[in-house]
Amino acid sequence: MKKLFVIGLVAILCACASKPATNVAGLDLDTAISQAATQMERRIPAGTMVALVSVASPSTAFSTQVLTRLESAIVGNGNLVVVDRANLDKVREEQGFQLSGEVDDESAKSIGKLLGAGAIVTGTLADLGDVYSLTLKAINIETATVAVSYLADLAKTTRIETLLATRDGAGSGAMATASTSGLSTATQTPASVTPPTPAYRIGDTGSGGGIIFYDKGNRSGGWQYMEVSRNDLGKAPMMKVDGTKTEVGTGIQNTQLISKSGGMAAMLCEAYRGGGFTDWFLPSKDELNLMYINLVRISQIVDWADIHWSSSEVIGVGLWDAVWAQNFSDGNQEGGLIHNASRNYTIRAVRRF
């Protein structure tokens, strides 16, 4: 009996010794994302439009993978609507943040409102030494409350390490709470430098074949120059949409809002394909004014004299349907009545790069 016990014990020990260890601390990435998507489906009202804004990490490749797979999981569940990536990218560029950078709650909520989303999702990645800690947070914009706060430890798998190996600097500070000692030497290799955009002057031909009318002097937000189409796109009545703004940098969002409401002027700009580009839009009031100042008044590069529509509503003048327009013969900016069919002002498309 004692002999049999010894033989059995030896067999068990040998089996354990020959079997490789399979227990790895932390979840795999797909499991964590699936769990987060399920929590969002349960805690966010069905039919809500969700904007997947950013995941702060040292690598755009990792952040992109998380957001792409989270989108796929949410769409697959079928109860929530995810904001189209192209629309989000436009707002992301406009607001000057990257998907792997940190975005505070207030900024994220304002981005969600611009996109018409009911909830926004942000995340962070931290290196805890033996595991990575992934946090995904969903905020209900209407109530300004946290609907989901998902936290998971991720196993340091080859897949995750490979994604993190592309260190682009976009997530600088995203993992400040932990050291990078757990990363391989390859993960600390800097990304290749993007060639600078060629220098343009006011009046030069832009990359889309238009005329450069503004240089803001730096590449913040992913763009430096603005160009306007050389030819007008015809004349059309305008449509006022609440929430459109006047400042430089707001024309893109204005155009999207107006186009969704069926505004012909905005739709003409979005349909324009100068230089093969699809990112043309109707300028805001201040963008339109820069066009007049730099191309007509100062440099006299063009001699346009028509009244041009902007994409900005007029607020506080007692006219529910007033939209800013500008007379290029004298520079006067004036509000037009959009329901009046005779107000067929000139449309010109602009773009940024």
Secondary structure, 3 states (H helix, E strand, C coil): CHHHHHHHHHHHHHHHHHCCCCCCCCECHHHHHHHHHHHHHHHCCCCCEEEEEEEECCCHHHHHHHHHHHHHHHHHHCCCEECCHHHHHHHHHHHCCCCCCCCCHHHHHHHHHHHCCCEEEEEEEEECCCCEEEEEEEEECCCCEEEEEEEEEECCCHHHHHHHCCECCCCCCCCCCCCCCCCCHHHHCECCCCCCCCCCCCCCECCCCCEEEEECCCCHHHCCEEEECCCCCCEECCCCCCCCCCCCCCHHHHHHHHHHCCCHHHHHHHHCCHHHCCCCECCCHHHHHHHHHHHHHHCCCCCCCCEEEEEEECCCCCCCCEEEEEECCCCCEEEEECCCCCCCEECCCEEEC
